[in-house]
Amino acid sequence: MPTAPVPVRHLDDASVRWLRRSAEQILNACGTSAASPRLFDNLARAAGESSGRLRHHCRPIDTADGLFVLRGLRVDADDLGATPTGWATAGDNGAVHDIMLLLLASVMGHPIAWEGQQEGRFVHNIVPSPGHETEQTGASSTVLLSPHTEDAFHPGRAHLLMLGCMRNHDRIATTAASVRKTHLAEQDVQALTRATVPILPDDAYTQAQGYARQPSPAVPTLFAAEDGLTLRFDPAYTPLRDADVPYQHAYRRLHAELARVSVAVILEPGETLVVDNDLAVHGRVPFQPRYDGTDRWLKRASIRVPGRRTRPPSEAGEHGYGQAVLTARPGRARTPKL
């Protein structure tokens, strides 16, 4: 897999100082990193006051790569503490980075969370966890994390995904591949735009309500948006054997094409990978965890972009397996965690 150059946006020093200062002020005002209406009010106000330079850095993804790396933030490893052995033990470690990610997310759109994942936190800690090494979730390590659309099973999934690197001593690569870089035959595109098989919830969701009570909706893998193809892809949770033979062949050819154009992105501490969740799939190469406090540690934030038209209208009728999307809006009553 090539480590081909990917688009990089360099945050200017003034933007970096503003992000750090604003994040520290918000943390001091709220007293904790736990999400609250007051936190959302502060995030919205600060994002509204952000400079034109920062908004330019956070502009929509504008290349067929479907991603970019935002560079310029700094991580103090001593202040950060040891890599936790699971999201539930991370606590408020790196809380200022949580707020900086949410500030960036609030400039790009609206941060979202999931009621059934990581207790509704708006920033997820992605770390290898004992007992989860071979799963197809962010807690795995020793297996290839298959390239996938984030939360592909749900119609309310993020438009943009942010992966902020806190620690990566072993230079473990995140993989990414854009559907806009693939070469697909017209008959394959036609087959994959048919709603043929469902995408099931992954193992990170503790309560996929509605799954046992209602039929799983068939969904298209590809959609012809106004500016080109978009995709909804998660082979680990797609019952492909239930599809007709032409669809299976087309799906496997798409899988092979995504593998062909895939790039490896090795994030350094302070770098943030921003992925267009409609254009690009992402994954991770296998690695051997140490569980000694020095393992790879990413923070993940998900973003919805108002008014975006990159998905088929039929998605509006899906039940989403009962998973509720939580949106960071000023004055909201619910208080899920970061």
Secondary structure as GFF3:
##gff-version 3
##sequence-region A 1 338
A	DSSP	beta_strand	8	10	.	.	.	ID=ss1
A	DSSP	alpha_helix	13	30	.	.	.	ID=ss2
A	DSSP	alpha_helix	37	48	.	.	.	ID=ss3
A	DSSP	alpha_helix	52	57	.	.	.	ID=ss4
A	DSSP	beta_strand	67	71	.	.	.	ID=ss5
A	DSSP	alpha_helix	77	80	.	.	.	ID=ss6
A	DSSP	three_ten_helix	87	89	.	.	.	ID=ss7
A	DSSP	alpha_helix	95	108	.	.	.	ID=ss8
A	DSSP	beta_strand	110	114	.	.	.	ID=ss9
A	DSSP	three_ten_helix	118	120	.	.	.	ID=ss10
A	DSSP	beta_strand	124	126	.	.	.	ID=ss11
A	DSSP	beta_strand	145	148	.	.	.	ID=ss12
A	DSSP	beta_strand	160	167	.	.	.	ID=ss13
A	DSSP	beta_strand	174	178	.	.	.	ID=ss14
A	DSSP	three_ten_helix	179	181	.	.	.	ID=ss15
A	DSSP	alpha_helix	186	192	.	.	.	ID=ss16
A	DSSP	beta_strand	222	225	.	.	.	ID=ss17
A	DSSP	beta_strand	228	231	.	.	.	ID=ss18
A	DSSP	three_ten_helix	235	237	.	.	.	ID=ss19
A	DSSP	three_ten_helix	240	242	.	.	.	ID=ss20
A	DSSP	alpha_helix	245	261	.	.	.	ID=ss21
A	DSSP	beta_strand	263	265	.	.	.	ID=ss22
A	DSSP	beta_strand	272	276	.	.	.	ID=ss23
A	DSSP	beta_strand	280	284	.	.	.	ID=ss24
A	DSSP	beta_strand	297	304	.	.	.	ID=ss25
A	DSSP	three_ten_helix	313	317	.	.	.	ID=ss26
A	DSSP	three_ten_helix	320	322	.	.	.	ID=ss27
A	DSSP	beta_strand	325	327	.	.	.	ID=ss28
###
